Amino acid sequence: MPLPVGGKTLWPPPELDPVARKLTEWTAWYSGDPDALTGFYSGAGSLTHPTAQAFFASDKPRGAGPTTAPRTFWGQTLTPGTLRTKLHVPVAADIAELSAKLLFAEMPKFTSTDSTTQKELDAFQTDGMHAALQEAAEICSAMGGVFLKAVWDRTLSDRPWLVPVSPERAVCSWAWDRLQGVTFWDVVYQDDEDTLRLLELHERGSISYGLYKGTVTELGERVPLSAFEGTADLAELYGDQGTMLTTLPWLTAAYVPNVKPNRIWAGCRAAVNLGRSDLAGIELMMDALDETYTSLMRDLRLSKSRIIVPEAALEIDGPGQAARFDMEREVFVGIMGLDTTVTTNQFDIRVDEHLALAEALFEQIVSSAGYSVQSFGGKGDVAAVTATEVQARKEQSLSTRGQKILYWRPALQGLFQALLGIDREVFGNRSNPEAGIDVAFPTAVQPSLKEMAETLTVLVSAKAMSLKLRVQTLHPTWTKTQVDQEVQAILAEETPAPTARPVVEPAPLPR
């Protein structure tokens, strides 16, 4: 899959129009930006994302704007002169954050049968890598999948690292259901006339860069990388054509689907291998939840006590000045023959009704997304006595986590092999990624120290657990090197110090 020739090629490709529209919708919910939600459901008036602008700006059928859809709360336009009082509940962001915590609250354990390779693997398992995986998992939950690409820069780090990429900036090529190549793209400059896009193609054995000068909807002609200041550094490294060859048999990028099968894009051949977002199918329920809380706040505003007074009770400061009523004045002079009745008005706040509806909507949203309400601190989530009770209360969330791990494990295995290959090829470190890598995710619900101690005591008494396995069980996130060091330290403490042998003086010889 070479880089596109350019010209009047539409970008993103038209076959990804259904994907672009849905990703724009999920981005609006995930970001929680009221402008983005209003812009998507009512038109392109307040869209600021380049992908969204490109989708809606074209006068071709692909950009005809939102199709006929059910009435939405965020799609209602405001009457001119009124203030926006719509309230947003960030449940979409909460779902994505929970998914990331379930998967990567602790760093997965990467192991290799080769000792030298294991030392290099341990060096990659840093806080920076852990943070990148958490960020990628959150994007994956909201957008239906995420890309991870290996990058390196000798001036910044002595090792390569992983960078998450959101799927709305990627165009893929597939062989069956396996990723063969991916083109990442970004708008590096844009004005009223021109749009500069940088395309980055990852294939086995090569990474290519291309700079294109076009319009909001068209890719345009390919120009040298040195023609733009922001890509001049790439031209210095790889020339104006921007091609870098490697000897790696692994792809330097990977796509991790959130969950499958893909329900919403089953009829779109270009998107059939993409994952399904946790937000898919619950958009209207999230819209209803926002409307419910907005209605509750409207009741609060309307319930403010208001006093209605006759016009004769108002004080006029002078010709052309506004009339007012002094709420602090204690004595008023009655006006004969005129109505001086003062009335008050105060509406009820329907708190219980609104909260009951909001709770029902929230529970349905969370359940449809594949999680237990208790994972969000819902009803009944009191302190559990044992880890078994916690696991039972969060069974649905843990099942969803297990399903997602099935997609994360093989992707991380290939990516870390690529990282080790780059580490060997570019940085000259010793490793053997061909030996293979195993990825182990820690248990989601950890037992208490007391429960673990009791379990280990029983297993040790039955002579069913070695010292090394005990240390691994107690510290599931430790690397092999850390486990071996701890085992040696325990053995050193348990080995008794050699005692000095008593000196026996020889018996005196008989005279």
C-alpha positions as CSV (number, residue, x, y, z in Angstrom):
1,M,0.0,0.0,0.0
2,P,2.1,2.9,-1.2
3,L,1.4,6.5,-0.3
4,P,-1.3,8.1,-2.5
5,V,-0.4,10.0,-5.6
6,G,-2.4,13.0,-4.5
7,G,-4.1,15.4,-6.8
8,K,-7.9,15.6,-6.4
9,T,-8.0,12.5,-4.2
10,L,-10.6,13.0,-1.5
11,W,-9.2,12.8,2.0
12,P,-10.1,11.0,4.2
13,P,-11.1,8.4,1.6
14,P,-14.8,8.4,0.8
15,E,-15.2,4.8,1.8
16,L,-14.5,5.8,5.4
17,D,-17.3,8.3,5.5
18,P,-19.5,6.2,7.8
19,V,-16.5,5.8,10.1
20,A,-15.7,9.5,10.1
21,R,-19.2,10.4,11.0
22,K,-19.5,7.9,13.9
23,L,-16.0,8.8,15.2
24,T,-17.0,12.5,15.2
25,E,-20.1,11.6,17.2
26,W,-18.2,9.5,19.8
27,T,-15.5,12.2,20.0
28,A,-18.2,14.8,21.0
29,W,-19.5,12.5,23.7
30,Y,-16.1,11.5,25.0
31,S,-14.8,15.1,25.1
32,G,-18.0,16.3,26.8
33,D,-17.8,19.6,24.9
34,P,-21.3,21.1,24.6
35,D,-20.3,22.9,21.4
36,A,-19.2,19.7,19.8
37,L,-22.4,17.9,20.8
38,T,-24.5,20.8,19.5
39,G,-22.5,21.0,16.3
40,F,-22.8,17.4,15.5
41,Y,-26.5,16.9,16.2
42,S,-27.7,20.3,14.8
43,G,-25.2,20.8,11.9
44,A,-21.7,21.9,11.3
45,G,-22.0,25.4,12.7
46,S,-19.7,25.0,15.7
47,L,-17.5,22.1,14.5
48,T,-13.8,22.9,15.0
49,H,-12.2,19.5,14.4
50,P,-10.4,19.3,11.0
51,T,-11.9,15.9,10.3
52,A,-15.4,17.1,11.1
53,Q,-14.9,20.2,9.0
54,A,-13.7,18.2,6.1
55,F,-16.7,15.8,6.4
56,F,-19.4,18.5,6.5
57,A,-17.8,21.2,4.4
58,S,-17.9,19.3,1.1
59,D,-20.8,20.0,-1.3
60,K,-20.6,16.4,-2.5
61,P,-23.1,13.8,-1.2
62,R,-20.6,12.6,1.4
63,G,-20.9,16.0,3.2
64,A,-24.6,16.5,3.1
65,G,-24.6,16.9,6.8
66,P,-26.5,15.0,9.5
67,T,-29.1,12.6,8.0
68,T,-32.6,12.3,9.3
69,A,-32.3,11.1,12.9
70,P,-34.6,10.9,15.9
71,R,-35.1,14.0,17.9
72,T,-32.2,14.7,20.2
73,F,-31.8,17.0,23.1
74,W,-28.5,18.4,21.9
75,G,-29.9,18.9,18.4
76,Q,-32.4,21.5,19.6
77,T,-31.4,25.0,18.5
78,L,-31.6,27.9,20.9
79,T,-34.0,30.8,20.5
80,P,-32.0,33.9,19.7
81,G,-31.3,35.9,22.8
82,T,-31.6,33.1,25.3
83,L,-28.8,31.7,27.4
84,R,-27.7,28.1,27.0
85,T,-28.7,26.2,30.1
86,K,-28.1,22.6,28.9
87,L,-26.2,20.4,31.4
88,H,-23.9,17.6,30.3
89,V,-23.2,14.5,32.4
90,P,-19.7,13.1,31.5
91,V,-20.8,9.5,31.6
92,A,-19.0,8.7,28.3
93,A,-15.7,9.9,29.7
94,D,-16.3,8.0,33.0
95,I,-16.9,4.7,31.0
96,A,-13.7,5.2,29.0
97,E,-11.7,6.0,32.2
98,L,-13.1,2.9,34.0
99,S,-12.1,0.7,31.0
100,A,-8.5,2.0,31.1
101,K,-8.3,1.4,34.9
102,L,-9.7,-2.1,34.6
103,L,-7.1,-3.0,32.0
104,F,-4.0,-1.0,33.1
105,A,-4.4,0.0,36.7
106,E,-1.2,-2.1,37.0
107,M,1.4,-2.6,34.4
108,P,1.2,-6.0,32.5
109,K,4.1,-8.3,33.0
110,F,6.3,-8.9,29.9
111,T,8.6,-11.9,30.0
112,S,10.9,-13.7,27.7
113,T,12.7,-17.1,27.9
114,D,16.0,-15.3,26.9
115,S,17.7,-13.7,29.9
116,T,19.4,-11.0,27.9
117,T,16.1,-10.1,26.2
118,Q,14.4,-10.1,29.6
119,K,16.8,-7.4,30.9
120,E,15.9,-5.2,27.9
121,L,12.2,-5.9,28.4
122,D,12.5,-4.8,32.0
123,A,14.0,-1.5,30.8
124,F,10.8,-0.8,28.7
125,Q,8.4,-1.3,31.6
126,T,8.6,2.3,32.9
127,D,6.0,4.8,34.2
128,G,6.1,6.4,30.7
129,M,5.1,3.2,29.1
130,H,2.4,2.5,31.7
131,A,0.9,6.0,31.1
132,A,0.9,5.5,27.4
133,L,-1.0,2.2,27.7
134,Q,-3.6,3.8,30.0
135,E,-4.1,6.7,27.5
136,A,-4.4,4.2,24.7
137,A,-7.0,2.1,26.6
138,E,-9.2,5.2,27.2
139,I,-9.1,6.2,23.6
140,C,-9.8,2.5,22.6
141,S,-12.9,2.4,24.8
142,A,-14.4,5.6,23.4
143,M,-13.4,5.3,19.8
144,G,-13.9,1.6,19.2
145,G,-10.1,0.9,18.9
146,V,-6.7,2.6,19.1
147,F,-3.5,2.5,17.2
148,L,-0.1,2.3,18.8
149,K,3.1,3.1,16.9
150,A,6.7,2.7,17.8
151,V,8.8,5.9,17.6
152,W,12.4,6.7,18.4
153,D,14.6,9.8,18.6
154,R,18.2,9.6,19.7
155,T,18.1,13.2,20.9
156,L,15.3,12.5,23.3
157,S,15.7,9.0,24.5
158,D,18.1,6.1,24.4
159,R,15.2,3.7,23.7
160,P,12.1,3.6,21.4
161,W,8.7,4.1,22.9
162,L,5.0,3.8,22.1
163,V,2.6,6.6,21.1
164,P,-1.2,6.2,21.0
165,V,-3.0,7.4,17.8
166,S,-6.8,8.0,17.6
167,P,-8.4,6.0,14.7
168,E,-9.9,9.1,13.0
169,R,-6.4,9.9,11.8
170,A,-5.6,6.5,10.3
171,V,-6.3,4.7,7.0
172,C,-5.6,0.9,7.0
173,S,-5.0,-1.9,4.6
174,W,-6.0,-5.4,5.7
175,A,-5.2,-9.0,4.7
176,W,-8.2,-10.9,6.0
177,D,-8.5,-9.6,9.5
178,R,-4.8,-8.8,10.0
179,L,-3.3,-5.3,9.7
180,Q,-0.9,-5.1,6.7
181,G,-0.2,-1.4,6.7
182,V,-1.5,1.8,8.2
183,T,-1.2,5.5,7.1
184,F,-1.4,8.0,9.9
185,W,-2.1,11.6,8.8
186,D,-2.2,15.0,10.4
187,V,-3.0,18.5,9.4
188,V,0.2,20.4,10.0
189,Y,-1.0,23.7,8.5
190,Q,-4.3,25.2,7.4
191,D,-5.5,28.6,6.2
192,D,-8.4,29.8,4.1
193,E,-6.9,28.5,0.9
194,D,-4.4,25.7,1.6
195,T,-4.3,22.6,3.8
196,L,-1.0,20.8,4.5
197,R,-1.2,17.2,5.5
198,L,1.6,14.9,6.6
199,L,1.1,11.2,5.9
200,E,3.1,8.5,7.6
201,L,2.9,5.0,6.2
202,H,3.9,2.0,8.3
203,E,4.6,-1.3,6.5
204,R,6.7,-4.3,7.3
205,G,10.3,-3.3,6.6
206,S,9.7,0.5,5.9
207,I,8.2,3.7,7.2
208,S,7.4,6.4,4.6
209,Y,6.5,10.1,5.0
210,G,4.7,12.3,2.5
211,L,3.7,16.0,2.6
212,Y,0.6,17.1,0.6
213,K,-0.6,20.5,-0.2
214,G,-4.4,20.5,-0.9
215,T,-7.7,21.8,0.3
216,V,-10.0,20.9,3.2
217,T,-11.5,18.0,1.3
218,E,-8.8,17.1,-1.3
219,L,-5.3,15.7,-0.6
220,G,-3.6,17.8,-3.3
221,E,-0.2,17.5,-4.8
222,R,2.8,15.9,-3.0
223,V,5.5,18.4,-2.1
224,P,9.0,17.9,-0.8
225,L,9.3,17.5,3.0
226,S,11.8,20.4,3.1
227,A,9.2,22.8,1.7
228,F,7.6,23.2,5.2
229,E,9.5,24.1,8.3
230,G,7.6,21.7,10.5
231,T,8.8,18.7,8.3
232,A,12.3,19.9,7.5
233,D,13.8,17.6,10.2
234,L,12.3,14.6,8.4
235,A,13.8,15.7,5.1
236,E,17.2,15.9,6.8
237,L,16.9,12.3,8.1
238,Y,15.2,10.5,5.3
239,G,15.4,12.9,2.3
240,D,12.6,14.8,0.6
241,Q,10.8,11.5,-0.3
242,G,10.9,10.5,3.3
243,T,11.5,6.7,3.1
244,M,13.2,4.8,5.9
245,L,14.0,1.1,5.4
246,T,14.3,-1.4,8.3
247,T,15.1,-5.1,8.5
248,L,12.3,-5.7,11.1
249,P,9.9,-8.5,10.3
250,W,7.3,-6.9,12.5
251,L,5.0,-4.0,11.8
252,T,6.0,-0.9,13.8
253,A,2.3,-0.1,14.4
254,A,-0.6,-2.1,15.7
255,Y,-4.4,-1.7,15.9
256,V,-6.2,-2.8,19.1
257,P,-10.0,-3.2,18.6
258,N,-12.0,-2.5,21.7
259,V,-14.5,-5.4,21.4
260,K,-15.9,-7.4,18.5
261,P,-17.9,-8.2,16.5
262,N,-18.5,-4.9,14.8
263,R,-22.2,-4.3,14.7
264,I,-22.5,-0.9,13.2
265,W,-20.1,-1.2,10.3
266,A,-20.9,-4.7,9.2
267,G,-22.0,-3.4,5.8
268,C,-18.9,-1.2,5.3
269,R,-16.1,-3.3,3.8
270,A,-13.4,-0.7,4.7
271,A,-14.4,-0.8,8.4
272,V,-15.4,-4.4,9.0
273,N,-12.2,-5.1,10.9
274,L,-12.5,-2.1,13.2
275,G,-13.7,-2.5,16.8
276,R,-16.9,-1.5,18.5
277,S,-17.0,1.5,20.9
278,D,-18.3,1.2,24.4
279,L,-20.5,4.1,23.5
280,A,-22.1,2.4,20.5
281,G,-25.9,2.2,20.8
282,I,-26.2,4.3,24.0
283,E,-25.9,7.7,22.4
284,L,-29.6,8.5,22.7
285,M,-29.7,7.3,26.3
286,M,-26.8,9.6,27.2
287,D,-28.7,12.4,25.4
288,A,-31.8,11.6,27.6
289,L,-29.6,11.6,30.7
290,D,-28.4,15.1,29.9
291,E,-32.0,16.2,29.3
292,T,-33.0,14.8,32.7
293,Y,-30.4,16.7,34.6
294,T,-31.1,19.9,32.6
295,S,-34.8,19.6,33.5
296,L,-33.9,19.2,37.2
297,M,-31.8,22.3,37.1
298,R,-34.6,24.1,35.3
299,D,-36.9,23.2,38.2
300,L,-34.3,24.7,40.5
301,R,-34.2,28.0,38.6
302,L,-38.0,28.2,38.4
303,S,-38.4,27.5,42.0
304,K,-36.7,30.6,43.1
305,S,-39.2,32.7,45.1
306,R,-40.5,35.7,43.1
307,I,-42.6,38.7,44.3
308,I,-45.1,40.2,42.0
309,V,-46.1,43.8,42.9
310,P,-48.5,46.3,41.3
311,E,-47.0,49.0,39.1
312,A,-48.0,51.6,41.7
313,A,-45.6,50.1,44.2
314,L,-42.6,50.7,42.0
315,E,-40.3,53.7,42.4
316,I,-39.3,55.7,39.4
317,D,-35.9,57.4,39.6
318,G,-36.8,59.9,36.9
319,P,-37.9,60.4,33.3
320,G,-36.4,57.7,31.1
321,Q,-35.2,55.7,34.1
322,A,-36.2,52.2,35.0
323,A,-38.7,51.5,37.7
324,R,-37.7,49.4,40.7
325,F,-39.0,47.9,43.9
326,D,-37.0,48.3,47.1
327,M,-37.1,44.9,48.8
328,E,-35.4,46.3,51.9
329,R,-37.8,49.1,52.6
330,E,-39.9,48.5,55.7
331,V,-42.7,51.1,55.4
332,F,-44.8,51.9,52.4
333,V,-47.4,54.6,52.0
334,G,-50.7,53.1,50.8
335,I,-52.3,54.5,47.6
336,M,-56.0,55.0,47.9
337,G,-58.2,53.5,45.2
338,L,-55.4,51.4,43.6
339,D,-54.7,47.7,44.0
340,T,-51.6,47.3,46.2
341,T,-51.7,43.5,46.5
342,V,-48.3,41.9,46.7
343,T,-48.2,38.2,45.7
344,T,-45.4,35.6,45.7
345,N,-44.8,32.7,43.3
346,Q,-42.6,29.6,43.9
347,F,-42.7,26.3,42.0
348,D,-41.9,22.9,43.4
349,I,-38.6,21.1,42.7
350,R,-39.3,17.6,41.5
351,V,-36.1,16.2,42.9
352,D,-37.1,12.6,43.6
353,E,-38.8,12.1,40.2
354,H,-35.8,13.5,38.3
355,L,-33.2,11.5,40.3
356,A,-35.1,8.3,39.9
357,L,-35.2,8.7,36.1
358,A,-31.6,9.7,36.0
359,E,-30.6,6.7,38.1
360,A,-32.5,4.3,35.8
361,L,-31.0,5.9,32.7
362,F,-27.5,5.7,34.2
363,E,-27.8,2.0,35.1
364,Q,-29.1,1.1,31.7
365,I,-26.2,3.1,30.0
366,V,-23.6,1.4,32.1
367,S,-25.1,-2.1,31.7
368,S,-25.4,-1.6,27.9
369,A,-21.7,-0.5,27.8
370,G,-20.7,-3.8,29.5
371,Y,-20.0,-2.7,33.0
372,S,-21.5,-3.2,36.5
373,V,-23.0,-0.2,38.3
374,Q,-20.9,-1.1,41.4
375,S,-17.8,-0.3,39.4
376,F,-18.9,3.3,39.4
377,G,-19.8,3.4,43.1
378,G,-23.4,2.6,42.6
379,K,-25.9,1.2,45.1
380,G,-24.8,-1.7,47.2
381,D,-21.2,-1.0,46.6
382,V,-20.3,-1.1,50.3
383,A,-17.0,-2.4,51.7
384,A,-16.8,-6.1,50.8
385,V,-15.5,-8.6,53.3
386,T,-13.5,-10.6,50.8
387,A,-12.1,-10.2,47.3
388,T,-14.6,-12.9,46.2
389,E,-17.6,-10.6,47.1
390,V,-16.0,-7.7,45.2
391,Q,-15.5,-9.9,42.2
392,A,-19.2,-11.1,42.3
393,R,-20.5,-7.5,42.5
394,K,-18.4,-6.5,39.5
395,E,-18.8,-9.6,37.5
396,Q,-20.0,-7.9,34.3
397,S,-17.1,-5.4,34.4
398,L,-14.6,-8.1,34.9
399,S,-16.1,-10.2,32.0
400,T,-15.8,-7.2,29.7
401,R,-12.2,-6.7,30.9
402,G,-11.4,-10.3,30.1
403,Q,-12.9,-9.9,26.6
404,K,-10.7,-6.8,25.9
405,I,-7.5,-8.5,27.1
406,L,-8.0,-11.1,24.2
407,Y,-7.3,-8.2,21.8
408,W,-4.7,-6.4,23.8
409,R,-2.4,-9.3,24.5
410,P,-1.4,-10.3,20.9
411,A,-1.1,-6.6,19.9
412,L,1.3,-5.9,22.8
413,Q,3.3,-9.0,22.0
414,G,4.0,-7.9,18.4
415,L,4.6,-4.3,19.4
416,F,7.2,-5.2,22.1
417,Q,9.0,-7.5,19.6
418,A,9.2,-4.5,17.3
419,L,10.5,-2.3,20.2
420,L,13.2,-4.8,20.9
421,G,14.0,-5.1,17.2
422,I,14.4,-1.3,17.0
423,D,16.4,-1.3,20.2
424,R,18.8,-3.8,18.6
425,E,18.9,-2.3,15.1
426,V,19.0,1.4,15.9
427,F,20.5,1.6,19.4
428,G,22.8,-1.4,19.3
429,N,21.4,-3.1,22.5
430,R,21.6,-6.8,22.9
431,S,18.2,-8.6,22.7
432,N,16.6,-11.5,20.9
433,P,13.0,-10.6,20.1
434,E,12.7,-13.7,17.9
435,A,12.6,-15.7,21.2
436,G,9.0,-14.5,21.7
437,I,7.4,-12.5,24.5
438,D,4.6,-13.4,26.9
439,V,2.2,-10.8,28.3
440,A,0.4,-11.4,31.6
441,F,-2.2,-9.1,32.9
442,P,-2.5,-8.9,36.7
443,T,-5.7,-10.0,38.5
444,A,-8.2,-7.2,38.5
445,V,-9.4,-7.8,42.1
446,Q,-6.5,-8.4,44.4
447,P,-7.1,-10.3,47.7
448,S,-6.2,-8.7,51.0
449,L,-2.8,-9.4,52.5
450,K,-4.5,-11.5,55.2
451,E,-6.3,-13.6,52.6
452,M,-3.2,-14.0,50.5
453,A,-1.1,-15.0,53.6
454,E,-3.6,-17.6,54.6
455,T,-3.6,-19.1,51.1
456,L,0.2,-19.1,50.8
457,T,0.4,-20.8,54.3
458,V,-1.8,-23.6,53.2
459,L,0.0,-24.2,49.9
460,V,3.4,-24.1,51.6
461,S,2.3,-26.6,54.3
462,A,1.1,-28.9,51.5
463,K,4.5,-28.5,49.7
464,A,2.6,-27.3,46.6
465,M,4.4,-24.0,46.0
466,S,8.0,-23.1,45.4
467,L,9.6,-20.0,46.9
468,K,9.9,-18.3,43.5
469,L,6.1,-18.9,42.8
470,R,5.3,-17.5,46.3
471,V,7.2,-14.3,45.5
472,Q,5.5,-14.0,42.0
473,T,2.0,-14.5,43.6
474,L,2.7,-11.9,46.2
475,H,4.1,-9.4,43.7
476,P,2.3,-10.1,40.3
477,T,3.6,-6.9,38.7
478,W,7.3,-7.5,39.4
479,T,9.7,-8.3,36.6
480,K,11.6,-11.6,36.5
481,T,14.7,-9.7,37.6
482,Q,13.0,-8.3,40.6
483,V,11.5,-11.7,41.5
484,D,15.0,-13.4,41.3
485,Q,16.6,-10.7,43.4
486,E,13.9,-11.2,46.1
487,V,14.3,-15.0,46.1
488,Q,18.0,-14.6,46.6
489,A,17.5,-12.2,49.4
490,I,15.1,-14.5,51.2
491,L,17.4,-17.5,50.8
492,A,20.3,-15.4,52.2
493,E,18.2,-14.6,55.3
494,E,17.0,-18.1,55.8
495,T,20.4,-19.8,55.4
496,P,21.9,-20.0,58.8
497,A,25.4,-18.5,59.3
498,P,28.1,-21.1,59.7
499,T,29.0,-21.7,63.3
500,A,32.6,-21.9,64.5
501,R,33.7,-25.4,65.4
502,P,35.0,-25.8,69.0
503,V,38.7,-26.1,69.3
504,V,39.6,-29.4,71.0
505,E,43.0,-29.4,72.6
506,P,44.9,-32.7,72.3
507,A,45.2,-34.7,75.4
508,P,48.7,-34.6,77.0
509,L,51.0,-37.5,76.2
510,P,51.8,-39.9,79.0
511,R,55.2,-39.5,80.6
